[in-house]
């Protein structure tokens, strides 16, 4: 290995990232999903009659740029087109004034009809169409308002839903109860997108032919009660839902830091006839505007923003690649992370009443929903810095660790936001066609927390971890139990098995690796088996649907870096890691990163390597192509 070449690659990447630091100390890049975010924002503005607030021509240009040759729009690059996404993009263009006989829409119509048309779309697509009379509310599941009155400690309550589902669903209780239809001028019907014809459409919930069809019958009962005005505790439930929504708005206007919760909350306020001048409404639209990305030619909307996540990873990658931990720029970033610690109680307290706050969230403003993954990464980043007041840093770290420990689930693992949020039957509800209504423990989040524990213990930090060895034995057992037969681990929050396996190996290599030689070797050997001919690694989102795509895909900078991080972690602690096959694979991966690096120190990466909901919603973090490769190159220099 040419160490001078390696140093040049590291320095170029460092310089680029350091130039991107915000004056306040954080790093933050755009977060891309699919075009439904833009379509739904446009619809919301139409419903509120605020057409003049968005750059419509740029939005139209973005829709047209994102349409593929087959006529549809994608969930992720190269997926062949997604029906619901395409219907919402079609709606977006129609809302922007594009006529149905426009060549782009005619092409989209052919694609949509071939996929089954509007009747085969997801629940949330149908809901948005129902808002303007382009679909009948009869085909949308009912959600009785009285569920707001169910106690958190009972068999079911809204707190048995994942944080993201809860934040999106509570405002929809109001919308689904009101079933508003906003007649736009000019009226848009979308009748042309019904394969069977609008007149022949049956607005019934789909059945699966198994036990879950009982929920369809239950929904029919709810609808019967609505028709006869026999919904118990309706007014009380709606009142509690309204208050819940108002209480959870941040001072900045955000709800949960995610666009679906924000848009649904604004729809609920519209259903309740809030005035456009109401401060809650004004703050809401200001928050939504901050999620927009306007360039010289296009306008699009992010589903979320990731400053805490990005900053923590940038700090780690800079320090581990050679930037001094007391460098002024590192200190500025570390202090900003300290300022983001959440000391308020949030929804997590319902299932964890004895826990004390201390976590970090993903976004700028999200008091109610700190998450375990961000908190662990921030703690590792802060542990590596040398800030002016170390006692302040250690106090924050200890608070964070105590909160993390209090959030461990009964099976030993950790979920993203809540404790024991694992009632899988909720994913069988007609409303839950995204299969993301719960937040069960996952291997990747659990691995991150174990990695945090290993790093802190390696540095001999005095933390509460040393007092909770039983908890970590349970966590180890959970993580080892999640390893698949071929040696890999599933990746819930990153694509996919490369991400999950890298995280698990990074954790196990730090936590008593002498007891886990077999799992470590099997995981590393799986990574070796899926290395591409060019030396890199890649995996598409298709691996969530088809096992044959496991570990298979064009090489990307982020996934190559993940594989290298996992392999180097194992090589560092196992003798076999010094063998020719492992050394060669790691060197080839590093060569791939250096050969594909751009002159400005960056890497190109258009593939989606982040996961929102497996099989249904994917993300492209613009900084994944930067800080993960830098972290991998930095660690390679340390071990070579």
N, C-alpha and C positions, 0 to 999 in steps of 0.2 A: 504493500500500500504506500502510495506517495503521500507522505504526511504533509508536505507543503500544499499539495492539491486539496487535501482534506481540510487543512487550516483555511485555505482561501474560500472553500465552500461554506464553512462555518461562519467565517467573518462576513461574507456577503449576505448571508441570511440574517445574522445578528444586526448588521447595519440597516437592512431593510425594515426589520421589525422595530428597531429603536426609533426609526424615523416616523413610524406610524403611531407612536404613543400620543394619546390625547393630553393636552395641557393639564388636565385634572389628575392624570396618572394612570388611567386605564387604557386597555386596548379593546377594540371592538370592531368586528367586521360583519358584513351582511350575512343573513341566514335565509337561504332560498328554499322554497318548497314547490308548490305547483300553482297554477293560475286561478284556482278556486278562491284563494284569499282576495285577489283583485276583484273577481266577479262579485263576491259577496260584499265587499266594501262599496263597490259601485251601486249595487242594489240598495244597500242601507242608505246611501246618500240620496238615491232616487225616492225612497220611501219617506225620508225626512224633507224632501224637496230642497236639497242643498247641492244641486247639480253644478253650481259655479265654483265649488271648493276643490275640485280635482282637475288635473290636466287631461281632459278626455282624449284629445288627439294622441297624446303619448301613451295613454292606456291602450287605445285601439292598436297602436303600432306594436306594443308589447304582445298583445294577444296574437296578432298576425305573425310576429316573429317566432312565437312559441308553437304555432301549429305545425304539425309534421306532414310529410308527403302523403301519408295515408288518410289525412283529413282530420285526425283527432289530436288531442292534447295528452300529455303524459303525466304520470305520477313521478317518474324518474327517467333519466336519459335511457332511451332504447327499450322501453317496456312494451312497445307496440301500440300504445294508446290506451287510455282508460275511459270507460263510458261516462261515469259521473263527472269526472273532470272535464270531459269534452262537452257535456250538456251545459255545465256551468259557464264554460268559456263561450259557448254559443250564446247563452243568455247574456253574458257580459257584452258581447258585441252588439246584440240586438238592443240592449239598454243604451248603448252608445250611439244608436241611430243607424247602425249598419242594416240595410234591408235584407230580407230573407233570400233574395235572389242574387246576392253578392256571390261571386265565384268561391270565395273562401267558405262561406256558410253553406253553399250547395255541396261542397266537398265534405264539410263537417256533417251535414245531414246524412249523406250516404254512409259515412262511418258510423254515426250514432244509430241509424236504423238497422244496420247490419249487426250491431251489438245488442239489439233488443229494445232500443228506444228508452224513453223516459220511464216506462213502467219497471225497468230493470235497474234503475239507479238506486243509490243509497238513500237512507232516510233523510239525511241532512240536505241532500240535493232536492228531494221532493218537498221538504219543508220550505226551502227558499222559493221554489216554484209556486207553492200554494199561497205564499204571501202576495203574489200578484195575479192569482187566479189561473195560473198555467197548470195547476194540478189541484186535485180535490183533497181537502183536509181529511176526507174519509179514509184515504190511503196512508195517513200519517198516524203512528201509534199515539195513543192517549197517555197522558201522565197526570194522574189525579193530584190536585194540589194538596190533599190531606197528607201526602207522604212527608211534607215539611214538618208535620206535627209529631212524627214518629221519633221516639227517644233514641239517642245514639247508642245506648246499651241494649237495645232490643234486637229482635231477629233481623230487622232491616231498617236502615235509615239512609238519608242522603250521604252519611259519612261512611257507608259501605261502598260508595262509588269512589273511583280514583279522583284525585284532586282536580285533574283536568276535565273529567266527565262531570264532576259536581259543579265546577265553576261555569260550565256550559249548559248544564241541565236545569239548574234552579231558575235562571231567567226564562228558560223555555217552558217551565210550568205555567208561567203567566201567558206566554205567547200561544201555547197549545190550548190553553183554556179559552182564550179570546178568539182564536182562529181568525185573525184579521185578514182581509183581502184589500189590498191597496190598488185601486184602479189607476194605472199610469196613463199618461197622455203623451203620445198615442198608446193605445192598449197593445200589449204583447201577449199572444196566446200560446205560441210554440206548439200548436196542434200538429204541425208538420213533423214533429219528432216522436209521434206515437206510432210504433210499428203496426199495431193492430187497428189504428185509427182512434181518435179521441172518443167517438161515440160508442165504440166497442170495448173501451177500457173498463176493467173491473178494479175498482179501488178497494181491494182487499189486501190485507197483510199476507206476505208469502208464508207458506207452510213448509216444514221440513220432513214431515212424515214420522216424527219421533215424539218423545215426551214433551219437547219444547213447544209443540203445537197447543198445549194447554194455556200458554201465555197468549196465544192468539184468541182463544175463547175468552180469556179474562179481559183482553182488550175490547172484545165485542160487548162484554158486560159493562165495561167502563163507558163505552160509547152510548149504550142504551141508557145508562144513568144520565149522561150529558143531555141526551135528547129530551128526557123527561124532567130535567132539572132536579135530579135526585142524587146529586153528588154530595156526600156528607162532608161537613166542615169545609166547604169550598171557600167561603169568604175568609175564614180564619187562616186556611192554608195559603191563599193568595196574599194576604196581608203579611204573613211571616216571610214568604218568598220575596216580596218587595223589600221588606226591611233587611233581609239577608243580603240582597243585591246591593242596596245602598251602603250597608255597613262595610262591605268588602271592596268598595272602590277606594283605590289609593288616592292620596292627595294629588298625585300627578294625573289622575283620571283612568289609570289602568285597572283592569280586573284580572288578577291571576297572571299578568304578564304575557298572556297569549291572546291572539286575535279572536279565536272562536268565542271565548268567554266575553271578550269585549264587545264583539258584534252582537251576540245574543243578549247581553245586558242592555245594549242600546235598543234592540228590538223590543225588549220587555218594557222599557221606559216609553217607547212609542205606543205600545199597546195600552199602556196606562195613561196615555194622553199627557205626558209631561210636555212642558213648553220648551221650545228650542232655546230659550233664554235661561232656562233653569241651570244653575251652576253645575249640577251633576251631569247634565247633558253636554254642556259646554266643555267640561273637563274630559268627558268621554271622547268627544270628537277631536280634541287636541291630542289625546293619547293615541288615537287611531292614526292621526296624521303623522305622528312620529315614527310609525312603523312603515310608512311609505318610502320608497326609494325613487327619486326622480333624477334622471340623467338628461343629457342634451336631447335625446331622442325618445326615451321610454319612461314609463312610470309603472311600478309594480309594488306589491305589498308583502312584507315579511310576516311569517306566522308568529314570530317571537323575536326577541333580541337577546344576545348572549354575552354581555360585557364582563360579568363575574367569571364565567367559564373561560372566556378568551384570555382575560387578564391573568388568571391563575396559571394557565398552561404556558402563556408567553413568559411569565416570570420564571417558571420551572425550566423551560427550555433555554432561556438566556443564561441562567446561573449554571446549569449543568453543561453548557457549552463554553463556559469560561468567563462570563461577565461576573465581576466581583459582587458578592452578595450585599455589599454596602455601597455599591455604585449608586449615585444620586437618582438615576432613572429607576433602578430596582427599588430603592427606598420609597420613591414616589408611588410606584405601583403597589408596593406592600402596604403603605399607609392607606391607599384607597381601598384595598381589600379589607383592611381592618375596619374602615368606616362603614363597610357594607354588612357587617355582622348583624343579624336580626335578633333583637332582644325582646321582641313582642311575642305573645302567645298567638298561635294560629290554629287552623283547623286540625292540625295533627294532634292537638291536646285532647280531642274528644276520645281517641283511642289510646292516648298516652297521658292520662291525667296527672301523673306524678313527675313527668319530665319537665325540665327547665329549658327555656329557649337558649339558643347559641349557634344556630346554623346559618348557612348562607343560601341565597337563592341564585337563580340563573341570570336574572334580569336586573335592571336598575331599581325597579320598585315592585316588590312582591312580599309584603310583610307576612301574609297569611300562609305562604307556601315555600318555605325553605326546602331544599332537597339534599339528600344524603350524598349524592355523587359530587355535586358542587362543593359541599362542605368538606368532604375528604380531600379533594384536590386543592382547595384553598388552604387547608391546614398544612398539607405537604409543601405548598409554595411558601407560606409564612415561615415554616420551620427551616427553610433553606435561606431565608433572607437574614440580614443583620440590620435591623431597624434601630433607630436612636434610643428607643426605650424598650429594651428586651422584656422587661417585666410586664409591660402592656401586651406585647405579642403573646407571651406565654399564658397570660390570663385569658386572652381571647381563644387561644388554642385549647386550653383546658375546658373552657365553657363549650366549645364546639364538640370536643370529644365526649363530654358528658351527655350532650344532646344526642349525638350519634349512638352512643351505647344504649340510651333509653329507647331508641327507635328500633331495636332489633326485634325481628319477628319470632314467633314461637318455633319455627323450624330451623332457626339459627341464621337465616339469611337476612339481608336488608332489601327493602323495596326503595323506590325513588322518593316518595313523599310521606307515606303513612305506615302505620303498624298493622300487620295482619289484615290487609285490605285484599282479601283473597277469596271472596265468595263467587266462585266461577259460574254459578248458575245465572248471575246477572248478565253474563255475556250471551246468554240464550234468549234474552228478552228481544222482542221485535225491534225495539228502539236501539239495540246494541249491535247493529250490523257491522260496525267497525271492530268488534271484538276487543275493545279497549276500555271497558267500563270499570275494570278493577286494576289494582296496582300491587301485584304479588311480588315477593322477593325474586331477585334475579341474580345470576352468577356474576354478571359484570359489575353491578353495584356492590355486591358483597366482596368481590375481589378488590375493588378500589379501596374499601375500608380496611381490608386486611393488609393491602399494600401500605396504606397510611400507618397502620400499626407497626408494620415491619420497619418502615423508614424511621419512625420516631424511636423505636426501641434500639435500632442500630445506632442512632445518634445519642443513645443513653439519656433521653429526655425524661424528666420526672413528669409523668402524665397519669391520668386515671386508668390508662390501659393496663398498667402493671397490677392493678387491683381486681381485674376482671378476666382472669385467665379462663374461667369456665365458659364465659361468653364466647371467647375466641376459639376455644376448642369446638364449640357448637357450630361456629361459623365455618371453621375448617372442614368439619364433617359435611356441612351443607355444600360447600364449594366442591369438595372432592366427589360428592354424590352426583353433582351436575355434569361431571365429565362424561362425554359420550364414548361409545365403544371404540371409535377410531382415534381417540385421544383429544378431540377438540372440545370446545365449550361454545354454547350458543351465545350470541351477542344481542341483547335486547335493545340497547341504545346506540349501537353502531353496527355497520354492515360488515360482516355478520359474524361468522365463525372465526375469521381472522381477528376481529376486534375482541370477541369474547375469549379466545384462546390466549391472545397477547396479555389481556388483563389478568387472567387466572395465573398464567406463568409468572408474570411480574410480581404477583402477590405471594404465591407459594415459594418462589425463590428467596423471598425475604423472611418468611415465617417458617422456622425450623425445617429447612429444605432437606436435611438429612433423613427425615421421616417420609419424604414425598418423592423419592427418587424415581419410582415407577411412573406416577402421574406426570412428573416433569418431563421425563424422557419421551413418554407417549405424546404429550402435547407438542413438544418441540419437533418430534419426528413427523407429526401431522403437518406442521407448518413447512417443514422441509419438503414434504410430498406435494405441496400445492404451489411451490415456487415456480414462477413463469420462466420461460427460456431466456427472457431479457434480464433476468436477475431480480425482477421486482415481484410484487404480489398484488393481486386484485380479486375482487369478489363483487358481483352485482346483487342488487336487491332481489333478484329472482331466486336467490338461495333461501328466502323466507317461504317460498311457495313450492320449490322443486329441489329435492335433495341432490339431484345431479349437478346443480350449480354451486354446491358447497365449496367454497374456496376457489371458485372459478370466475375469472374475469380479467379484462385488460388491467395491466399494472397501473397503480395510482401511487402518488407520493405518500398520501396519508396511510393507506393500507400496507405499503411497503415498510413504512416507518413502524407501524404497529407490529408487524411480523418480526422486524429486527429487534424491537424492544423486548418482545417475548423471548426470542432466541438468545439475545445477549444476557438477559436475566438468568436464564438457565445455564448458559455457558460459564457464567461467572461463578457458579456454585457447584457445578458437577464436573468431575474430571473428564467425562466423555465429551463435555463441551469444547475441549481443546483438540478433539479429533479432526482429521482432515475434512470430513464431510460438513461438519458444522462450521468450521473456520471458513471453508470455501463458500458456503451458502451465505454466511454473514457478509463476507467480503464482496460477493457478487451483488448483494442487496445494496450495500453502501455504494458500490460502483454505479448501480442504476440511479441512485439518488443524485450522485455527482454529475453523471452524464446528462440527466434530464433537467438539471437546475438551469434556470434562465440567467442571463447576464446580470440582472438586477437582484439576484439572490433568491428569487421566488421559484415556485413550481406551478405549472399549469395543471388544473384538475377540474374537469367539467362534470365528472361522475358524482352521483349522490352517495356519500359514505356515512351519513347520519340517519338515524331511524327515529321517527315519531311513533307510529303504530305499525308494527310488522304487517306487511301485505297491503297496507292501506294509506300510509302517509310517510314520506321520506324527506330528508333534509340534506342540503349542501351547505356546510359551514365553510365560509370562504377562507378562514384561517387554518383549517385542518391541513391544508397543503403547505403550511408554513411552519407552525410550531412543532408538529409531530416529527417531520423530517429533521429539523434542527435538533430536537431532543435526541433522536436516534444517532445523528452524526456526533453530537457531543459525547454521548455514552460510548460510542465506538472509539473515539479518540482516547477516552479514559482506559478502555480495556486493551487497546492495541499497543 
